[in-house]
Amino acid sequence: VAWGDNDKQQCDVPTGLTDVVGISAGIFHSLALKKDGTVVAWGNNEDQQCDVPTGLTDVVGISAGIFYSLALKKNGTVVAWGDNDKQQCDVPTGLTDVVGIAAGGYHSLALKKDGTVVAWGSSSFNQCDVPTGLTDVVGIFGGGYHSLALKKDGTVVAWGWNSFNQCDVPTGLTDVVGISAGGYHSLVLKKGQQ
């Protein structure tokens, strides 16, 4: 179900769309991951962000950027399509063993099986400059111009544009189990206290 601004038909869920196991919203387009490993896209398609590559199957994860789309395949590789003005769709050659993806404004992130992060695309605010020595990552998220990583120990690392303090992780923040980022802010979900 979708609602809100529908100028680009981003809320017009395709008729008969069922068996969905994942969703992601870009600025003016929407993605759905189906149980059979295929992807459905709708909404603004000015940059071909809704032109799902022919034959794309075995998808286990999706993420919508501002004007582009990412898909994670079961074999640990990444597929990208749509706007590529900042090379956000230029998946690094040889990138494998990926277990998570995140599309930011104009940059892309991949979480590898070994707990490290790879970033590509626009780095005008250092959002692709993964901090040296960052390991044990279990989750990633891309904001407009900043990046977040959740570590296995429940702490968070942030880098990139910080004009609104969106990368100033609160001192002493622990027990985090989920992360998310907007254009200019960051959110975390903490483990509930009994």
Secondary structure, 3 states (H helix, E strand, C coil): CCCCCCCCCCCCCCCCCCCEEEEEECCCEEEEEECCCCEEEEECCCCCCCCCCCCCCCEEEEEECCCEEEEEECCCCEEEEECCCCCCCCCCCCCCCEEEEEECCCEEEEEECCCCEEEEECCCCCCCCCCCCCCCEEEEEECCCEEEEEECCCCEEEEECCCCCCCCCCCCCCCEEEEEECCCCEEEEECCCC
